[in-house]
Amino acid sequence: MKYAILTGGGDCPGMNAFVRAVVRSVLNLKPTASCWGVIDGWRGLVENNYRKLVKRDTAGIAHQGGTILGTLRVPELKDDPELQETLAINLHDNFFDYLMVLGGNGSLRAAETLDKIIQKNSLRTKILAASGSIDNDVCNNFGYSVGFYSSLEKSLEMLEWIRDTASSHRRVYIIGSMGRDSGYLAFYSGIASGAEYIMIPREKVDYERLATLIDERDRDTRIIVAEGFDKTIEEIREVLENIFKQRNIKHEIRTVDMGYFQRGGKAEIKDILLASWLGYCMVIDSLNKCGSGFYGAYNIGQKPKVLSLADAVDDTKSTHYDIPKEMFDFIKALR
């Protein structure tokens, strides 16, 4: 058997643990098989750029951030049927039995598109995919994305640094967070750090009430703003400063964007274990000749929920972007 391993979309902590788990599980459980890393993600499939991987190539990488295979986006892949067919044929012509993918929304949709072409043309390769995204926005009805908890740890550390300065200078900090259309990263980091307010996508904010909350605080206020919120951190600053001026509220406002700092750095233990568990489970199923599918899990040791790739890309079945009401009740009780 011959395996290809692809890390796609935005990098996230845990990708290297996934690569390690697939390589070692394959070579330990079926020594006659081979593993090949797709270099630079989907670009590597376009260019037929692969590197054979042996166990020593994966030594000491599980905790490392980013991906040793690289990941480059191929935006034209989404709308180019000829290119899509080329990639499916490339997998077949290179005799890959399985393509193992860890990536975000775009990678999952690309995997589903290629799988349709492969099935239509009776090509040999099957595709197994799992979610790697700091945003926790891929099939989150069925598990957490690899990288999410590592990013939360980075966010919490930065938010504590900001608290020190905010408290020392009696400042208000408006803090930008990654997350795309999902508010999970901002929301969970806000809960963990004890932030005073969190703005998430599709939320209607009462800025007058927020100004009152700020005015009643003695030392510091941290407001976390998710990437998909309808105002930028600078626009929010302008709104609040105008209200402060009208109401004679004496607080200085600063802005800071956590941005790419949330994505980088070493993987935390939960992401290492989750990525390793998913990679192992995918290998076990492939050795039993399974078909294509998406793998999701909440916990290490929990049998992954396997969806068809068609169901996985259907957000109405697989994904929710809004924070459940129970979580809002939870955070209100902690204030």
TORSEVO-889211 format. One record per residue (C-alpha): residue in one letter; x, y, z; residue number from 1. Coordinates in pm, whole numbers. Example, Ala and Ser with C-alpha at 12.3 -4.5 7.8 and 13.67 -1.06 7.14 Angstrom:
<bamars>
type = A, xx = 1230, yy = -450, zz = 780, seq = 1
type = S, xx = 1367, yy = -106, zz = 714, seq = 2
</bamars>
This chain:
<bamars>
type = M, xx = 0, yy = 0, zz = 0, seq = 1
type = K, xx = 109, yy = 356, zz = -69, seq = 2
type = Y, xx = 1, yy = 659, zz = 133, seq = 3
type = A, xx = 18, yy = 1033, zz = 68, seq = 4
type = I, xx = -7, yy = 1278, zz = 361, seq = 5
type = L, xx = -120, yy = 1638, zz = 303, seq = 6
type = T, xx = -145, yy = 1930, zz = 545, seq = 7
type = G, xx = -357, yy = 2204, zz = 389, seq = 8
type = G, xx = -489, yy = 2553, zz = 442, seq = 9
type = G, xx = -364, yy = 2762, zz = 734, seq = 10
type = D, xx = -101, yy = 2591, zz = 947, seq = 11
type = C, xx = -191, yy = 2498, zz = 1302, seq = 12
type = P, xx = -21, yy = 2330, zz = 1599, seq = 13
type = G, xx = -78, yy = 1954, zz = 1585, seq = 14
type = M, xx = -19, yy = 1907, zz = 1213, seq = 15
type = N, xx = 323, yy = 1756, zz = 1272, seq = 16
type = A, xx = 180, yy = 1519, zz = 1534, seq = 17
type = F, xx = -68, yy = 1402, zz = 1269, seq = 18
type = V, xx = 210, yy = 1343, zz = 1016, seq = 19
type = R, xx = 409, yy = 1151, zz = 1276, seq = 20
type = A, xx = 111, yy = 935, zz = 1374, seq = 21
type = V, xx = 25, yy = 839, zz = 1016, seq = 22
type = V, xx = 385, yy = 758, zz = 920, seq = 23
type = R, xx = 462, yy = 552, zz = 1229, seq = 24
type = S, xx = 127, yy = 373, zz = 1238, seq = 25
type = V, xx = 154, yy = 274, zz = 872, seq = 26
type = L, xx = 515, yy = 157, zz = 886, seq = 27
type = N, xx = 477, yy = -26, zz = 1218, seq = 28
type = L, xx = 149, yy = -198, zz = 1130, seq = 29
type = K, xx = 228, yy = -269, zz = 763, seq = 30
type = P, xx = 605, yy = -259, zz = 703, seq = 31
type = T, xx = 563, yy = -325, zz = 330, seq = 32
type = A, xx = 370, yy = 3, zz = 288, seq = 33
type = S, xx = 522, yy = 342, zz = 212, seq = 34
type = C, xx = 437, yy = 700, zz = 316, seq = 35
type = W, xx = 494, yy = 1010, zz = 110, seq = 36
type = G, xx = 455, yy = 1368, zz = 227, seq = 37
type = V, xx = 289, yy = 1608, zz = -18, seq = 38
type = I, xx = 517, yy = 1911, zz = -18, seq = 39
type = D, xx = 346, yy = 2249, zz = 29, seq = 40
type = G, xx = -6, yy = 2114, zz = 56, seq = 41
type = W, xx = -233, yy = 2131, zz = -246, seq = 42
type = R, xx = 43, yy = 2298, zz = -447, seq = 43
type = G, xx = 240, yy = 1974, zz = -410, seq = 44
type = L, xx = -41, yy = 1776, zz = -572, seq = 45
type = V, xx = -46, yy = 2021, zz = -862, seq = 46
type = E, xx = 329, yy = 1988, zz = -912, seq = 47
type = N, xx = 360, yy = 1617, zz = -822, seq = 48
type = N, xx = 600, yy = 1713, zz = -544, seq = 49
type = Y, xx = 632, yy = 1433, zz = -288, seq = 50
type = R, xx = 892, yy = 1323, zz = -34, seq = 51
type = K, xx = 920, yy = 969, zz = 97, seq = 52
type = L, xx = 895, yy = 962, zz = 476, seq = 53
type = V, xx = 1048, yy = 709, zz = 712, seq = 54
type = K, xx = 1012, yy = 689, zz = 1089, seq = 55
type = R, xx = 1328, yy = 885, zz = 1163, seq = 56
type = D, xx = 1189, yy = 1179, zz = 960, seq = 57
type = T, xx = 919, yy = 1219, zz = 1224, seq = 58
type = A, xx = 1139, yy = 1199, zz = 1533, seq = 59
type = G, xx = 1083, yy = 1488, zz = 1773, seq = 60
type = I, xx = 828, yy = 1674, zz = 1558, seq = 61
type = A, xx = 502, yy = 1608, zz = 1747, seq = 62
type = H, xx = 524, yy = 1924, zz = 1960, seq = 63
type = Q, xx = 652, yy = 2153, zz = 1683, seq = 64
type = G, xx = 420, yy = 2421, zz = 1547, seq = 65
type = G, xx = 346, yy = 2464, zz = 1178, seq = 66
type = T, xx = 397, yy = 2173, zz = 940, seq = 67
type = I, xx = 720, yy = 2013, zz = 822, seq = 68
type = L, xx = 549, yy = 1941, zz = 489, seq = 69
type = G, xx = 453, yy = 2304, zz = 425, seq = 70
type = T, xx = 118, yy = 2437, zz = 308, seq = 71
type = L, xx = 53, yy = 2670, zz = 15, seq = 72
type = R, xx = -294, yy = 2771, zz = -97, seq = 73
type = V, xx = -412, yy = 2708, zz = -453, seq = 74
type = P, xx = -711, yy = 2944, zz = -484, seq = 75
type = E, xx = -770, yy = 2856, zz = -850, seq = 76
type = L, xx = -840, yy = 2494, zz = -752, seq = 77
type = K, xx = -1187, yy = 2586, zz = -625, seq = 78
type = D, xx = -1326, yy = 2687, zz = -966, seq = 79
type = D, xx = -1107, yy = 2502, zz = -1217, seq = 80
type = P, xx = -1256, yy = 2160, zz = -1310, seq = 81
type = E, xx = -960, yy = 2079, zz = -1536, seq = 82
type = L, xx = -713, yy = 2138, zz = -1252, seq = 83
type = Q, xx = -929, yy = 1934, zz = -1014, seq = 84
type = E, xx = -926, yy = 1641, zz = -1256, seq = 85
type = T, xx = -549, yy = 1675, zz = -1298, seq = 86
type = L, xx = -497, yy = 1639, zz = -924, seq = 87
type = A, xx = -721, yy = 1331, zz = -905, seq = 88
type = I, xx = -531, yy = 1172, zz = -1194, seq = 89
type = N, xx = -196, yy = 1265, zz = -1036, seq = 90
type = L, xx = -292, yy = 1070, zz = -723, seq = 91
type = H, xx = -395, yy = 771, zz = -933, seq = 92
type = D, xx = -90, yy = 778, zz = -1160, seq = 93
type = N, xx = 140, yy = 788, zz = -856, seq = 94
type = F, xx = -30, yy = 470, zz = -726, seq = 95
type = F, xx = -149, yy = 625, zz = -399, seq = 96
type = D, xx = -405, yy = 404, zz = -230, seq = 97
type = Y, xx = -493, yy = 668, zz = 32, seq = 98
type = L, xx = -455, yy = 1043, zz = 66, seq = 99
type = M, xx = -460, yy = 1148, zz = 433, seq = 100
type = V, xx = -558, yy = 1515, zz = 475, seq = 101
type = L, xx = -548, yy = 1743, zz = 779, seq = 102
type = G, xx = -673, yy = 2095, zz = 705, seq = 103
type = G, xx = -950, yy = 2352, zz = 720, seq = 104
type = N, xx = -1270, yy = 2425, zz = 529, seq = 105
type = G, xx = -1100, yy = 2472, zz = 193, seq = 106
type = S, xx = -903, yy = 2150, zz = 225, seq = 107
type = L, xx = -1215, yy = 1955, zz = 315, seq = 108
type = R, xx = -1402, yy = 2093, zz = 14, seq = 109
type = A, xx = -1108, yy = 2017, zz = -214, seq = 110
type = A, xx = -1095, yy = 1662, zz = -78, seq = 111
type = E, xx = -1466, yy = 1612, zz = -142, seq = 112
type = T, xx = -1437, yy = 1749, zz = -496, seq = 113
type = L, xx = -1144, yy = 1520, zz = -581, seq = 114
type = D, xx = -1322, yy = 1221, zz = -428, seq = 115
type = K, xx = -1620, yy = 1276, zz = -659, seq = 116
type = I, xx = -1389, yy = 1279, zz = -961, seq = 117
type = I, xx = -1205, yy = 970, zz = -838, seq = 118
type = Q, xx = -1529, yy = 777, zz = -794, seq = 119
type = K, xx = -1672, yy = 893, zz = -1125, seq = 120
type = N, xx = -1362, yy = 777, zz = -1313, seq = 121
type = S, xx = -1298, yy = 464, zz = -1105, seq = 122
type = L, xx = -953, yy = 586, zz = -997, seq = 123
type = R, xx = -766, yy = 408, zz = -719, seq = 124
type = T, xx = -715, yy = 669, zz = -444, seq = 125
type = K, xx = -941, yy = 704, zz = -141, seq = 126
type = I, xx = -933, yy = 1020, zz = 72, seq = 127
type = L, xx = -948, yy = 1034, zz = 452, seq = 128
type = A, xx = -970, yy = 1380, zz = 608, seq = 129
type = A, xx = -970, yy = 1538, zz = 954, seq = 130
type = S, xx = -1002, yy = 1896, zz = 1077, seq = 131
type = G, xx = -691, yy = 2106, zz = 1143, seq = 132
type = S, xx = -788, yy = 2466, zz = 1219, seq = 133
type = I, xx = -740, yy = 2706, zz = 1508, seq = 134
type = D, xx = -1092, yy = 2838, zz = 1438, seq = 135
type = N, xx = -1278, yy = 2518, zz = 1538, seq = 136
type = D, xx = -1511, yy = 2575, zz = 1244, seq = 137
type = V, xx = -1486, yy = 2247, zz = 1050, seq = 138
type = C, xx = -1750, yy = 1980, zz = 1126, seq = 139
type = N, xx = -1764, yy = 2098, zz = 1486, seq = 140
type = N, xx = -2089, yy = 1910, zz = 1546, seq = 141
type = F, xx = -1868, yy = 1602, zz = 1562, seq = 142
type = G, xx = -1550, yy = 1712, zz = 1738, seq = 143
type = Y, xx = -1286, yy = 1976, zz = 1796, seq = 144
type = S, xx = -1039, yy = 2088, zz = 1532, seq = 145
type = V, xx = -675, yy = 1997, zz = 1584, seq = 146
type = G, xx = -495, yy = 2322, zz = 1675, seq = 147
type = F, xx = -785, yy = 2485, zz = 1857, seq = 148
type = Y, xx = -667, yy = 2417, zz = 2212, seq = 149
type = S, xx = -307, yy = 2512, zz = 2136, seq = 150
type = S, xx = -432, yy = 2843, zz = 2002, seq = 151
type = L, xx = -639, yy = 2895, zz = 2315, seq = 152
type = E, xx = -325, yy = 2848, zz = 2525, seq = 153
type = K, xx = -140, yy = 3112, zz = 2320, seq = 154
type = S, xx = -438, yy = 3348, zz = 2347, seq = 155
type = L, xx = -463, yy = 3306, zz = 2722, seq = 156
type = E, xx = -93, yy = 3383, zz = 2766, seq = 157
type = M, xx = -119, yy = 3701, zz = 2557, seq = 158
type = L, xx = -436, yy = 3813, zz = 2734, seq = 159
type = E, xx = -261, yy = 3784, zz = 3071, seq = 160
type = W, xx = 27, yy = 3999, zz = 2942, seq = 161
type = I, xx = -224, yy = 4259, zz = 2825, seq = 162
type = R, xx = -401, yy = 4250, zz = 3162, seq = 163
type = D, xx = -76, yy = 4347, zz = 3339, seq = 164
type = T, xx = -34, yy = 4660, zz = 3128, seq = 165
type = A, xx = -404, yy = 4746, zz = 3125, seq = 166
type = S, xx = -421, yy = 4729, zz = 3503, seq = 167
type = S, xx = -102, yy = 4929, zz = 3554, seq = 168
type = H, xx = -225, yy = 5214, zz = 3335, seq = 169
type = R, xx = -603, yy = 5186, zz = 3398, seq = 170
type = R, xx = -661, yy = 5127, zz = 3028, seq = 171
type = V, xx = -925, yy = 4969, zz = 2811, seq = 172
type = Y, xx = -784, yy = 4723, zz = 2559, seq = 173
type = I, xx = -979, yy = 4616, zz = 2250, seq = 174
type = I, xx = -816, yy = 4293, zz = 2138, seq = 175
type = G, xx = -855, yy = 4131, zz = 1796, seq = 176
type = S, xx = -874, yy = 3752, zz = 1768, seq = 177
type = M, xx = -863, yy = 3517, zz = 1470, seq = 178
type = G, xx = -1161, yy = 3292, zz = 1404, seq = 179
type = R, xx = -1305, yy = 3370, zz = 1058, seq = 180
type = D, xx = -1686, yy = 3328, zz = 1078, seq = 181
type = S, xx = -1669, yy = 3133, zz = 1404, seq = 182
type = G, xx = -1650, yy = 3303, zz = 1743, seq = 183
type = Y, xx = -1516, yy = 3002, zz = 1930, seq = 184
type = L, xx = -1153, yy = 3111, zz = 1964, seq = 185
type = A, xx = -1244, yy = 3456, zz = 2094, seq = 186
type = F, xx = -1522, yy = 3322, zz = 2315, seq = 187
type = Y, xx = -1329, yy = 3042, zz = 2482, seq = 188
type = S, xx = -1020, yy = 3256, zz = 2535, seq = 189
type = G, xx = -1241, yy = 3523, zz = 2687, seq = 190
type = I, xx = -1392, yy = 3275, zz = 2930, seq = 191
type = A, xx = -1052, yy = 3136, zz = 3030, seq = 192
type = S, xx = -891, yy = 3477, zz = 3080, seq = 193
type = G, xx = -1185, yy = 3643, zz = 3254, seq = 194
type = A, xx = -1221, yy = 3912, zz = 2986, seq = 195
type = E, xx = -1490, yy = 4169, zz = 3058, seq = 196
type = Y, xx = -1660, yy = 4150, zz = 2717, seq = 197
type = I, xx = -1644, yy = 3936, zz = 2403, seq = 198
type = M, xx = -1775, yy = 4041, zz = 2061, seq = 199
type = I, xx = -1853, yy = 3753, zz = 1827, seq = 200
type = P, xx = -1990, yy = 3734, zz = 1472, seq = 201
type = R, xx = -2358, yy = 3818, zz = 1427, seq = 202
type = E, xx = -2386, yy = 3970, zz = 1776, seq = 203
type = K, xx = -2563, yy = 4304, zz = 1828, seq = 204
type = V, xx = -2367, yy = 4508, zz = 2081, seq = 205
type = D, xx = -2519, yy = 4776, zz = 2305, seq = 206
type = Y, xx = -2224, yy = 5019, zz = 2312, seq = 207
type = E, xx = -2388, yy = 5253, zz = 2564, seq = 208
type = R, xx = -2425, yy = 4964, zz = 2808, seq = 209
type = L, xx = -2070, yy = 4855, zz = 2737, seq = 210
type = A, xx = -1947, yy = 5207, zz = 2814, seq = 211
type = T, xx = -2128, yy = 5189, zz = 3150, seq = 212
type = L, xx = -1962, yy = 4855, zz = 3226, seq = 213
type = I, xx = -1621, yy = 5008, zz = 3151, seq = 214
type = D, xx = -1691, yy = 5319, zz = 3359, seq = 215
type = E, xx = -1781, yy = 5106, zz = 3661, seq = 216
type = R, xx = -1450, yy = 4921, zz = 3654, seq = 217
type = D, xx = -1161, yy = 5050, zz = 3858, seq = 218
type = R, xx = -851, yy = 4924, zz = 3684, seq = 219
type = D, xx = -868, yy = 4749, zz = 3350, seq = 220
type = T, xx = -1107, yy = 4627, zz = 3083, seq = 221
type = R, xx = -1030, yy = 4379, zz = 2807, seq = 222
type = I, xx = -1272, yy = 4347, zz = 2517, seq = 223
type = I, xx = -1205, yy = 4057, zz = 2280, seq = 224
type = V, xx = -1329, yy = 4092, zz = 1922, seq = 225
type = A, xx = -1366, yy = 3790, zz = 1693, seq = 226
type = E, xx = -1242, yy = 3822, zz = 1337, seq = 227
type = G, xx = -1592, yy = 3785, zz = 1188, seq = 228
type = F, xx = -1749, yy = 4063, zz = 1395, seq = 229
type = D, xx = -1902, yy = 4340, zz = 1183, seq = 230
type = K, xx = -1667, yy = 4615, zz = 1309, seq = 231
type = T, xx = -1289, yy = 4625, zz = 1323, seq = 232
type = I, xx = -1113, yy = 4690, zz = 1653, seq = 233
type = E, xx = -1034, yy = 5045, zz = 1537, seq = 234
type = E, xx = -1398, yy = 5111, zz = 1447, seq = 235
type = I, xx = -1506, yy = 4987, zz = 1790, seq = 236
type = R, xx = -1248, yy = 5212, zz = 1950, seq = 237
type = E, xx = -1389, yy = 5513, zz = 1765, seq = 238
type = V, xx = -1746, yy = 5432, zz = 1872, seq = 239
type = L, xx = -1648, yy = 5400, zz = 2238, seq = 240
type = E, xx = -1430, yy = 5710, zz = 2238, seq = 241
type = N, xx = -1722, yy = 5916, zz = 2107, seq = 242
type = I, xx = -1946, yy = 5783, zz = 2384, seq = 243
type = F, xx = -1676, yy = 5846, zz = 2645, seq = 244
type = K, xx = -1645, yy = 6205, zz = 2525, seq = 245
type = Q, xx = -2020, yy = 6264, zz = 2544, seq = 246
type = R, xx = -2045, yy = 6110, zz = 2891, seq = 247
type = N, xx = -1714, yy = 6242, zz = 3028, seq = 248
type = I, xx = -1580, yy = 5891, zz = 3092, seq = 249
type = K, xx = -1207, yy = 5909, zz = 3169, seq = 250
type = H, xx = -1058, yy = 5593, zz = 3027, seq = 251
type = E, xx = -783, yy = 5558, zz = 2766, seq = 252
type = I, xx = -848, yy = 5301, zz = 2494, seq = 253
type = R, xx = -579, yy = 5100, zz = 2315, seq = 254
type = T, xx = -609, yy = 4831, zz = 2046, seq = 255
type = V, xx = -399, yy = 4522, zz = 1985, seq = 256
type = D, xx = -442, yy = 4230, zz = 1741, seq = 257
type = M, xx = -337, yy = 3884, zz = 1862, seq = 258
type = G, xx = -365, yy = 3762, zz = 1502, seq = 259
type = Y, xx = -94, yy = 3529, zz = 1379, seq = 260
type = F, xx = 55, yy = 3492, zz = 1726, seq = 261
type = Q, xx = -245, yy = 3269, zz = 1800, seq = 262
type = R, xx = -154, yy = 3030, zz = 1519, seq = 263
type = G, xx = 216, yy = 2979, zz = 1583, seq = 264
type = G, xx = 418, yy = 2809, zz = 1851, seq = 265
type = K, xx = 439, yy = 2457, zz = 1983, seq = 266
type = A, xx = 144, yy = 2224, zz = 2002, seq = 267
type = E, xx = -18, yy = 2169, zz = 2339, seq = 268
type = I, xx = -75, yy = 1821, zz = 2477, seq = 269
type = K, xx = -445, yy = 1790, zz = 2384, seq = 270
type = D, xx = -377, yy = 1871, zz = 2018, seq = 271
type = I, xx = -78, yy = 1637, zz = 2004, seq = 272
type = L, xx = -286, yy = 1352, zz = 2143, seq = 273
type = L, xx = -597, yy = 1429, zz = 1936, seq = 274
type = A, xx = -401, yy = 1458, zz = 1611, seq = 275
type = S, xx = -213, yy = 1137, zz = 1691, seq = 276
type = W, xx = -532, yy = 950, zz = 1776, seq = 277
type = L, xx = -709, yy = 1060, zz = 1458, seq = 278
type = G, xx = -410, yy = 971, zz = 1242, seq = 279
type = Y, xx = -387, yy = 627, zz = 1401, seq = 280
type = C, xx = -762, yy = 559, zz = 1361, seq = 281
type = M, xx = -750, yy = 662, zz = 997, seq = 282
type = V, xx = -461, yy = 422, zz = 933, seq = 283
type = I, xx = -639, yy = 134, zz = 1110, seq = 284
type = D, xx = -949, yy = 184, zz = 893, seq = 285
type = S, xx = -743, yy = 216, zz = 574, seq = 286
type = L, xx = -568, yy = -114, zz = 647, seq = 287
type = N, xx = -919, yy = -261, zz = 657, seq = 288
type = K, xx = -985, yy = -113, zz = 309, seq = 289
type = C, xx = -1233, yy = 156, zz = 418, seq = 290
type = G, xx = -1380, yy = 408, zz = 176, seq = 291
type = S, xx = -1327, yy = 784, zz = 178, seq = 292
type = G, xx = -1450, yy = 982, zz = 477, seq = 293
type = F, xx = -1409, yy = 1259, zz = 733, seq = 294
type = Y, xx = -1298, yy = 1181, zz = 1090, seq = 295
type = G, xx = -1406, yy = 1386, zz = 1392, seq = 296
type = A, xx = -1350, yy = 1328, zz = 1764, seq = 297
type = Y, xx = -1393, yy = 1522, zz = 2088, seq = 298
type = N, xx = -1162, yy = 1312, zz = 2302, seq = 299
type = I, xx = -858, yy = 1090, zz = 2274, seq = 300
type = G, xx = -960, yy = 725, zz = 2289, seq = 301
type = Q, xx = -1313, yy = 802, zz = 2171, seq = 302
type = K, xx = -1400, yy = 617, zz = 1851, seq = 303
type = P, xx = -1410, yy = 888, zz = 1582, seq = 304
type = K, xx = -1735, yy = 974, zz = 1413, seq = 305
type = V, xx = -1682, yy = 905, zz = 1043, seq = 306
type = L, xx = -1888, yy = 1110, zz = 798, seq = 307
type = S, xx = -1905, yy = 1089, zz = 423, seq = 308
type = L, xx = -1711, yy = 1373, zz = 265, seq = 309
type = A, xx = -2039, yy = 1496, zz = 112, seq = 310
type = D, xx = -2200, yy = 1525, zz = 456, seq = 311
type = A, xx = -1886, yy = 1680, zz = 604, seq = 312
type = V, xx = -1888, yy = 1973, zz = 358, seq = 313
type = D, xx = -2263, yy = 2030, zz = 415, seq = 314
type = D, xx = -2265, yy = 2287, zz = 695, seq = 315
type = T, xx = -2634, yy = 2226, zz = 764, seq = 316
type = K, xx = -2539, yy = 1875, zz = 876, seq = 317
type = S, xx = -2188, yy = 1914, zz = 1012, seq = 318
type = T, xx = -2109, yy = 2262, zz = 1141, seq = 319
type = H, xx = -2245, yy = 2539, zz = 1360, seq = 320
type = Y, xx = -2090, yy = 2885, zz = 1371, seq = 321
type = D, xx = -2298, yy = 3044, zz = 1647, seq = 322
type = I, xx = -2218, yy = 2994, zz = 2015, seq = 323
type = P, xx = -2495, yy = 2791, zz = 2189, seq = 324
type = K, xx = -2717, yy = 2978, zz = 2435, seq = 325
type = E, xx = -2598, yy = 2754, zz = 2720, seq = 326
type = M, xx = -2246, yy = 2892, zz = 2673, seq = 327
type = F, xx = -2371, yy = 3251, zz = 2704, seq = 328
type = D, xx = -2552, yy = 3160, zz = 3023, seq = 329
type = F, xx = -2230, yy = 3002, zz = 3146, seq = 330
type = I, xx = -2015, yy = 3310, zz = 3085, seq = 331
type = K, xx = -2272, yy = 3548, zz = 3236, seq = 332
type = A, xx = -2262, yy = 3344, zz = 3556, seq = 333
type = L, xx = -1883, yy = 3386, zz = 3575, seq = 334
type = R, xx = -1882, yy = 3766, zz = 3551, seq = 335
</bamars>
